[in-house]
Amino acid sequence: MVTVFDPVSDCELRQKAMDLLREMSETEEFTMFNEELKFFIANQEELVRKYKGKTLVIKGACVLGAYSSALEAYSQTLKTHKAGSFMLQPCTAGANAYTVTINSNNIMMR
């Protein structure tokens, strides 16, 4: 049996989710890696020229390394830096390098 959502309550749920996201965006956890992402975007053209196709390890405004795979980047960087203190970034051109689109066609059933 497929459940049809009441538009009013669906709207209320959506609003609650937006309020929660807004609240989370004010916390440090939600904003971690903002500096690293801004650095990558601002320097993307030059970084792609140097490291195209590699996985970059970025901490603050510094590239700590460029590796052939995300696994290699992560495991090698863990030897010298604490997990969660650096960002892994695929080094490719365009907004697709730092943008994720998620589509979902979920059907809620009871």
Secondary structure as a PSIPRED ss2 file (coil, helix, strand):
# PSIPRED VFORMAT (PSIPRED V4.0)

   1 M C   1.000  0.000  0.000
   2 V E   0.000  0.000  1.000
   3 T C   1.000  0.000  0.000
   4 V C   1.000  0.000  0.000
   5 F C   1.000  0.000  0.000
   6 D C   1.000  0.000  0.000
   7 P H   0.000  1.000  0.000
   8 V H   0.000  1.000  0.000
   9 S H   0.000  1.000  0.000
  10 D H   0.000  1.000  0.000
  11 C H   0.000  1.000  0.000
  12 E H   0.000  1.000  0.000
  13 L H   0.000  1.000  0.000
  14 R H   0.000  1.000  0.000
  15 Q H   0.000  1.000  0.000
  16 K H   0.000  1.000  0.000
  17 A H   0.000  1.000  0.000
  18 M H   0.000  1.000  0.000
  19 D H   0.000  1.000  0.000
  20 L H   0.000  1.000  0.000
  21 L H   0.000  1.000  0.000
  22 R H   0.000  1.000  0.000
  23 E H   0.000  1.000  0.000
  24 M H   0.000  1.000  0.000
  25 S H   0.000  1.000  0.000
  26 E C   1.000  0.000  0.000
  27 T C   1.000  0.000  0.000
  28 E H   0.000  1.000  0.000
  29 E H   0.000  1.000  0.000
  30 F H   0.000  1.000  0.000
  31 T H   0.000  1.000  0.000
  32 M C   1.000  0.000  0.000
  33 F C   1.000  0.000  0.000
  34 N H   0.000  1.000  0.000
  35 E H   0.000  1.000  0.000
  36 E H   0.000  1.000  0.000
  37 L H   0.000  1.000  0.000
  38 K H   0.000  1.000  0.000
  39 F H   0.000  1.000  0.000
  40 F H   0.000  1.000  0.000
  41 I H   0.000  1.000  0.000
  42 A H   0.000  1.000  0.000
  43 N H   0.000  1.000  0.000
  44 Q H   0.000  1.000  0.000
  45 E H   0.000  1.000  0.000
  46 E H   0.000  1.000  0.000
  47 L H   0.000  1.000  0.000
  48 V H   0.000  1.000  0.000
  49 R H   0.000  1.000  0.000
  50 K H   0.000  1.000  0.000
  51 Y H   0.000  1.000  0.000
  52 K C   1.000  0.000  0.000
  53 G C   1.000  0.000  0.000
  54 K C   1.000  0.000  0.000
  55 T E   0.000  0.000  1.000
  56 L E   0.000  0.000  1.000
  57 V E   0.000  0.000  1.000
  58 I E   0.000  0.000  1.000
  59 K E   0.000  0.000  1.000
  60 G C   1.000  0.000  0.000
  61 A C   1.000  0.000  0.000
  62 C E   0.000  0.000  1.000
  63 V E   0.000  0.000  1.000
  64 L E   0.000  0.000  1.000
  65 G E   0.000  0.000  1.000
  66 A E   0.000  0.000  1.000
  67 Y E   0.000  0.000  1.000
  68 S C   1.000  0.000  0.000
  69 S C   1.000  0.000  0.000
  70 A H   0.000  1.000  0.000
  71 L H   0.000  1.000  0.000
  72 E H   0.000  1.000  0.000
  73 A H   0.000  1.000  0.000
  74 Y H   0.000  1.000  0.000
  75 S H   0.000  1.000  0.000
  76 Q H   0.000  1.000  0.000
  77 T H   0.000  1.000  0.000
  78 L C   1.000  0.000  0.000
  79 K C   1.000  0.000  0.000
  80 T C   1.000  0.000  0.000
  81 H C   1.000  0.000  0.000
  82 K C   1.000  0.000  0.000
  83 A C   1.000  0.000  0.000
  84 G C   1.000  0.000  0.000
  85 S C   1.000  0.000  0.000
  86 F C   1.000  0.000  0.000
  87 M E   0.000  0.000  1.000
  88 L E   0.000  0.000  1.000
  89 Q E   0.000  0.000  1.000
  90 P E   0.000  0.000  1.000
  91 C C   1.000  0.000  0.000
  92 T C   1.000  0.000  0.000
  93 A C   1.000  0.000  0.000
  94 G C   1.000  0.000  0.000
  95 A H   0.000  1.000  0.000
  96 N H   0.000  1.000  0.000
  97 A H   0.000  1.000  0.000
  98 Y C   1.000  0.000  0.000
  99 T C   1.000  0.000  0.000
 100 V C   1.000  0.000  0.000
 101 T C   1.000  0.000  0.000
 102 I C   1.000  0.000  0.000
 103 N C   1.000  0.000  0.000
 104 S C   1.000  0.000  0.000
 105 N C   1.000  0.000  0.000
 106 N C   1.000  0.000  0.000
 107 I C   1.000  0.000  0.000
 108 M C   1.000  0.000  0.000
 109 M E   0.000  0.000  1.000
 110 R C   1.000  0.000  0.000
